[in-house]
């Protein structure tokens, strides 16, 4: 979401990107609520029609699809008129008042594509996400040769829907998409317009931070989580309004027709109309879906338990503070929070041989991402529900090229058992990330410290050592640091932690 320009979280995404990505997630799903033309049924051999002559020439490939024709002036007029009608519905559905009319504009596909490319070039959040490629690759979340920028462009060119631009306060309507297909998405986008009138989304989404001012690490980890949580609020509320608009002709809503939620989720997840998204890494798929899936579930749960005011205006006034409150709505309703770990002076801790490359908080959704990547066949909740804080620091040795980074990752859990389970999960994926040769033990479990913790360790030669050490309810991961720096980090971050015994087993390629 909106970030301090000096840092990049593990999965923070550009607001401009999310605005325009809506059709990837909703275009096909919303379209399923509108009757679509279908091909006539093909005759079945022997049933009401003669069997096709198998010796006949094969059908020629279909010609390439023609560019969509612009909608007519009458259709454009109807689409413009529908904005006020849908805005009125959304206001009644959410309880958010209409303070003034929403500007609207009809734009061409070329203008949208130019807008997308410009925002991707200029948007600071996207630039920061691109800079984080090394960190994502270090965590094993994207392949070594993955290019985030080019993949973003592919994703955004896959589909585009009507969208609200909070910078210009304008809802942009598309001149090549039939009005009935845009109206459903308009219910979503006009929810953003009402949110913007209520709290000023650009400012509200910053969660108190200023885009041009760096934050101390201690504050940054809190702000990142708050920003991600607020993104879930805006998209979750808009999803509820869109579903209610879709269901209204049948006289039901999202609470009285719960199957609609499952249908929407299925339509968003099947990927048949978004092949680029479907083929993208788990990290990217899940990160992009999160505000629309977890956000929808979160708002719906608060709506069910506390009512409309709490789920809309009340949530804008008291937003969730982190992704834990979004993913576990009961913690938001009960006002449960997590005290983040105290962060020492990390720059001093890694000096003089290393300097900072990147820093970011690691929230509950980040654990969800790691679990989905490292153990896709398991229930990610068995890990993320035990999260109680964390952060990472990426650094590079001053003597090494800047594209070679070391990683420090500290996570906190609700119990030593939770810490041990995560350490085991993390260690299970290390051999895949570093391509440990077949036959080499995947790490050794040894005595770690006086608290009865454990350590997994790999000696990977030129790539350095990877250690995963538990200490009480904490897990410390160090990758690629030299022994001197690693000892200093462990001594500082893990109280009373002993160094690995001389007899400890290690895995060497």
Secondary structure by P-SEA (a helix, b strand, c coil): ccccccccccbbbbaaaaaaacccccaaaaaaacbbbbccccccccccccccccccccccccccccccccccaaaaaaaaaaaaaaaaaaaaaccccccbbbbbbbbcaaaaaaaaaaaaaccaaaaaaaaaaaaaaaaccccccccaaaaaaaaaaccccccccccccbbbbbcccccccaaaaaaaaaaaaaaaaccaaaaaaaccccccccccaaaaaaaaaaaaaaaaaaaaaaaaaaaaaaaccccccccccaaaaaaaaaaacccccccccccccaaaaaaaacccaaaaaaaaaaaaccccccccccccccccccaaaaacaaaaaacccccccccccccccccccccccbbbbbcaaaaaaaaaaaccccccccccccccccbbbbbbbcccccccbbbbbbbbcccaaaaaaaaaaaaaaccccccccccccccccccccccbbbbbbbbcccccbbbbbbcccbbbbbccccaaaaaaaaaaaccccccccccbbbbcc
